[in-house]
Amino acid sequence: MTGIQLFLTIVIFCIMLYVINNTFRGICMATVSIRMDDDTKAAFERFCDSVGITVSAAVNMFAKMTVRENRIPFEITGDPFWSEENQARLRLSMAHAKEGKLTKHEISEVL
């Protein structure tokens, strides 16, 4: 092998290493493990399947959108059961029940 052939071989080898390094730079993937109840997992898998994506892709979309927008990408609201207004009403109803101030209703009235 002549000097020029050796030089060209080394240059080609370096270019290949550069291309391989830059190609796989963004492919390093971490594993994330989450806990979810079985029913939610099954329903989420069915949803993802129905829209043609994997669960992993859906979670990645959520993560990327969260990072891009610097917020959870949907509204998070509290359970209205625990609102102060509802709790006050429940406390009043319980006080009435303890005082015997109960009203009988037929099931057809509440449906």
C-alpha positions in Angstrom: 0.0 0.0 0.0 1.4 3.3 -1.0 1.5 6.4 1.2 -1.3 8.0 -0.7 -3.5 4.9 -0.4 -2.8 4.7 3.3 -3.7 8.4 3.7 -6.9 8.0 1.7 -7.9 4.9 3.7 -7.4 6.8 7.0 -9.4 9.8 5.7 -12.2 7.6 4.6 -12.1 5.7 7.9 -12.3 9.1 9.8 -15.2 10.3 7.7 -17.0 7.0 8.4 -16.5 7.4 12.1 -17.7 11.0 11.9 -20.9 10.0 10.0 -21.6 7.0 12.4 -21.0 9.2 15.5 -23.4 11.9 14.2 -26.0 9.4 13.0 -26.3 7.6 16.3 -25.8 10.7 18.6 -29.5 11.3 19.1 -30.5 7.6 19.2 -29.2 6.9 22.8 -32.4 6.1 24.6 -33.1 6.0 28.3 -35.7 3.6 29.8 -38.4 5.1 31.9 -40.5 2.9 34.2 -43.9 4.1 35.5 -46.6 2.5 37.6 -50.2 2.6 36.3 -53.3 0.6 37.3 -54.1 -2.3 34.9 -57.4 -0.9 33.7 -55.8 2.5 32.8 -52.9 0.8 31.0 -55.2 -1.4 29.0 -57.4 1.5 28.0 -54.4 3.7 27.1 -52.9 0.8 25.0 -56.3 0.5 23.2 -56.4 4.2 22.5 -52.8 4.3 21.2 -53.5 1.4 19.0 -56.7 3.1 17.7 -54.7 6.1 16.6 -51.8 4.1 15.2 -49.1 4.9 17.7 -47.2 3.0 20.4 -47.5 3.7 24.1 -43.9 4.7 24.1 -44.5 7.2 21.2 -47.4 8.7 23.1 -45.4 9.2 26.3 -42.5 10.6 24.3 -44.9 13.1 22.6 -46.1 14.1 26.1 -42.6 14.6 27.4 -41.4 16.6 24.3 -44.5 18.8 24.4 -44.0 19.4 28.1 -40.4 20.4 27.6 -41.1 22.6 24.6 -44.0 24.5 26.3 -42.4 24.4 29.8 -45.8 23.3 31.2 -48.1 20.3 31.4 -49.7 20.4 28.0 -53.3 20.1 29.3 -55.4 21.6 32.0 -55.2 20.0 35.4 -58.2 20.6 37.7 -59.1 19.4 41.1 -61.8 16.9 41.8 -65.0 19.1 42.4 -65.9 16.7 45.3 -63.1 18.2 47.4 -64.0 21.9 46.6 -64.7 24.0 49.7 -68.3 24.7 48.5 -69.1 21.0 48.2 -67.5 20.2 51.5 -69.5 22.9 53.2 -72.7 21.5 51.7 -71.7 17.9 52.9 -71.0 19.2 56.4 -74.4 20.9 56.5 -76.1 17.8 55.3 -74.3 15.7 57.9 -75.4 18.1 60.6 -79.0 17.9 59.4 -78.8 14.1 59.4 -77.5 14.1 63.0 -80.4 16.4 64.0 -82.8 14.0 62.4 -83.8 16.5 59.7 -83.9 14.0 56.9 -86.1 14.1 53.8 -87.3 10.9 52.2 -87.0 10.8 48.4 -88.2 8.3 45.8 -85.5 7.1 43.4 -87.6 8.4 40.5 -87.2 11.9 41.9 -83.4 11.9 41.6 -83.1 10.2 38.2 
